[in-house]
């Protein structure tokens, strides 16, 4: 009998049965942005772009589902669920709350990627809590989750705009010199996301903040 059980375990160790005995930890990685071709390459869509890069690197494919496009991949025993909300930036919280609930993912395993006007271009900063900083996407997430204590990954886009031109700036496209630097920033961003799921938020902050 014991030999039969051992053989079953060996032959079917990748089956759902075994996964239920040793469930993989799941993480929801949300990239903020606006859907539609006219927004695709704007500064405000850096969250989408980072997830596109990571999904392509991990050979994961986005599929349109409720309230957003999702892609999933596994790395070092963890499951990463990448979400690009289709609710538009100002209503991002609806999609975040829905998928956290549906996938039964704890709030500690949520990471939200957003652009940040208060950081120089390309600066990467991970935090475990904070204000919305005037960012409408983060504001809606905070309202829907009823908490400001969720992990966020801020990507600096700088504040190189004149008074009254903020909307035009964040919805504008990158400058030529910025475009040249983005590929390296995408690589580093992908490392941050995978570190978050495997090494934890504190180690990730210590390793990558300001890099």
VMD Tcl script that draws the C-alpha trace (Angstrom):
set ca {
  {0.00 0.00 0.00}
  {2.79 2.44 0.93}
  {4.65 1.61 -2.29}
  {1.50 2.36 -4.29}
  {1.08 5.75 -2.58}
  {4.74 6.61 -3.22}
  {4.36 5.68 -6.87}
  {1.22 7.82 -7.16}
  {3.06 10.77 -5.63}
  {6.02 10.35 -7.98}
  {3.97 9.97 -11.15}
  {1.52 12.76 -10.44}
  {3.55 15.29 -8.44}
  {2.60 18.05 -10.88}
  {-1.12 17.28 -10.75}
  {-3.80 19.40 -9.14}
  {-3.96 16.87 -6.31}
  {-0.39 17.59 -5.30}
  {-0.85 21.33 -5.79}
  {-3.70 21.26 -3.32}
  {-1.44 19.61 -0.74}
  {1.27 22.20 -1.32}
  {-0.52 25.26 -2.76}
  {1.62 27.88 -4.48}
  {1.62 31.34 -2.99}
  {-0.22 33.79 -5.19}
  {0.58 37.43 -5.81}
  {-1.52 40.04 -7.62}
  {0.64 42.50 -9.55}
  {-1.40 45.43 -10.85}
  {-0.08 47.81 -13.47}
  {-2.05 51.03 -13.69}
  {-2.88 52.68 -16.98}
  {-5.62 53.59 -19.44}
  {-6.90 51.31 -22.17}
  {-6.91 52.43 -25.78}
  {-4.32 53.02 -28.47}
  {-4.02 56.76 -27.83}
  {-2.82 56.10 -24.28}
  {-0.51 53.17 -25.05}
  {2.85 54.96 -24.95}
  {2.03 57.70 -22.46}
  {3.81 58.27 -19.16}
  {0.63 57.45 -17.26}
  {0.70 53.93 -18.74}
  {4.06 52.85 -17.35}
  {2.29 50.22 -15.21}
  {0.87 48.56 -18.31}
  {4.23 48.70 -20.08}
  {6.12 47.06 -17.22}
  {3.63 44.19 -17.09}
  {3.79 43.79 -20.88}
  {7.56 43.47 -20.65}
  {7.42 40.95 -17.80}
  {4.71 38.86 -19.44}
  {6.69 38.69 -22.67}
  {9.85 37.73 -20.76}
  {8.01 34.93 -18.95}
  {6.15 33.82 -22.10}
  {2.80 34.60 -20.49}
  {-0.14 35.79 -22.57}
  {-2.67 38.39 -21.52}
  {-6.31 37.43 -21.86}
  {-9.28 39.75 -21.52}
  {-11.33 38.86 -18.47}
  {-13.69 40.68 -16.13}
  {-12.51 44.24 -15.43}
  {-9.11 43.75 -17.03}
  {-6.51 41.79 -18.97}
  {-4.74 39.03 -17.02}
  {-1.61 36.96 -17.52}
  {-0.19 34.35 -15.16}
  {3.22 32.78 -14.71}
  {5.03 30.76 -12.03}
  {8.45 31.39 -10.59}
  {10.19 29.66 -7.68}
  {7.00 28.13 -6.34}
  {4.99 31.32 -6.59}
  {2.12 32.23 -8.89}
  {2.18 35.77 -10.26}
  {-1.12 37.12 -11.58}
  {-0.56 40.23 -13.69}
  {-3.54 42.56 -14.02}
  {-4.05 45.51 -16.35}
  {-7.41 47.01 -15.30}
  {-9.80 47.92 -18.11}
  {-11.74 50.32 -15.90}
  {-9.59 53.34 -16.80}
  {-7.20 54.83 -14.29}
  {-9.69 56.64 -12.07}
  {-11.67 53.44 -11.34}
  {-8.75 51.04 -10.86}
  {-9.86 50.01 -7.39}
  {-12.88 48.11 -8.69}
  {-10.69 45.70 -10.65}
  {-8.14 45.35 -7.86}
  {-10.75 44.48 -5.25}
  {-12.52 42.04 -7.57}
  {-9.42 40.00 -8.39}
  {-8.05 40.04 -4.86}
  {-11.37 38.61 -3.72}
  {-11.81 36.13 -6.56}
  {-8.30 34.70 -6.23}
  {-8.38 34.87 -2.40}
  {-5.12 36.79 -2.36}
  {-4.20 38.53 0.92}
  {-3.64 42.28 0.83}
  {0.04 41.75 1.73}
  {0.47 39.96 -1.61}
  {-0.74 42.91 -3.67}
  {1.71 45.15 -5.54}
  {0.44 48.17 -7.49}
  {2.69 49.75 -10.14}
  {2.14 53.41 -10.89}
  {3.78 56.50 -12.34}
  {5.02 59.17 -9.92}
  {5.50 62.85 -10.73}
  {7.44 63.43 -7.51}
  {10.35 61.20 -8.51}
  {13.03 61.88 -11.15}
  {12.62 59.94 -14.38}
  {13.38 56.25 -14.00}
  {13.64 56.29 -10.20}
  {12.16 53.14 -8.69}
  {10.64 53.19 -5.22}
  {8.75 50.47 -3.36}
  {6.62 51.30 -0.33}
  {4.28 49.36 1.94}
  {1.84 52.21 2.53}
  {1.30 55.90 1.97}
  {-1.03 58.54 0.63}
  {-2.35 58.59 -2.92}
  {-0.11 61.59 -3.63}
  {-2.81 63.10 -5.82}
  {-2.83 60.05 -8.10}
  {-6.43 59.23 -9.02}
  {-5.73 55.55 -9.59}
  {-4.22 55.12 -6.15}
  {-7.00 57.21 -4.63}
  {-9.66 54.87 -5.99}
  {-7.76 51.76 -4.88}
  {-7.46 53.17 -1.38}
  {-11.18 53.91 -1.28}
  {-12.20 50.48 -2.57}
  {-9.81 48.60 -0.26}
  {-10.62 50.94 2.61}
  {-6.92 50.99 3.41}
  {-3.75 52.84 2.48}
  {-1.64 49.91 3.68}
  {-0.94 48.12 0.44}
  {2.33 47.70 -1.43}
  {3.03 50.07 -4.25}
  {5.85 50.33 -6.76}
  {6.33 53.89 -7.97}
  {8.10 54.64 -11.25}
  {9.41 58.18 -11.50}
  {8.32 60.20 -14.52}
  {9.62 63.58 -13.17}
  {7.68 66.84 -13.06}
  {9.15 68.55 -16.12}
  {6.02 70.47 -17.03}
  {4.89 74.06 -16.69}
  {2.09 75.21 -14.42}
  {-1.32 73.99 -15.53}
  {0.12 71.37 -17.92}
  {0.17 68.33 -15.61}
  {-2.59 66.42 -17.42}
  {-0.96 67.00 -20.80}
  {2.35 65.86 -19.37}
  {1.23 62.57 -17.81}
  {-0.86 61.77 -20.89}
  {2.01 62.74 -23.16}
  {4.55 60.36 -24.66}
  {8.14 59.88 -23.55}
  {10.95 62.06 -24.86}
  {13.51 60.45 -27.16}
  {16.22 60.23 -24.49}
  {13.74 58.70 -22.04}
  {12.72 56.06 -24.56}
  {16.36 55.02 -24.87}
  {16.61 54.46 -21.12}
  {13.30 52.65 -20.64}
  {14.43 49.12 -21.68}
  {16.95 48.93 -18.82}
  {14.31 50.24 -16.41}
  {11.90 47.52 -17.60}
  {14.49 44.86 -16.79}
  {15.02 46.26 -13.30}
  {11.26 46.55 -12.77}
  {10.77 42.89 -13.67}
  {13.43 41.97 -11.12}
  {11.60 43.98 -8.48}
  {8.30 42.19 -9.12}
  {9.85 38.74 -8.92}
  {11.79 39.71 -5.81}
  {8.57 40.91 -4.18}
  {7.05 37.47 -4.60}
  {10.11 35.47 -3.60}
  {12.21 37.56 -1.21}
  {9.45 39.63 0.37}
  {8.63 43.31 0.44}
  {11.25 44.38 3.00}
  {14.16 42.69 1.23}
  {12.93 44.09 -2.06}
  {12.83 47.64 -0.69}
  {16.33 47.28 0.73}
  {17.70 45.90 -2.52}
  {16.04 48.08 -5.13}
  {14.85 51.40 -3.70}
  {16.54 54.24 -5.50}
  {18.34 51.94 -7.95}
}
mol new
graphics top color blue
foreach p $ca { graphics top sphere $p radius 0.5 }
foreach p [lrange $ca 0 end-1] q [lrange $ca 1 end] { graphics top cylinder $p $q radius 0.2 }
display resetview
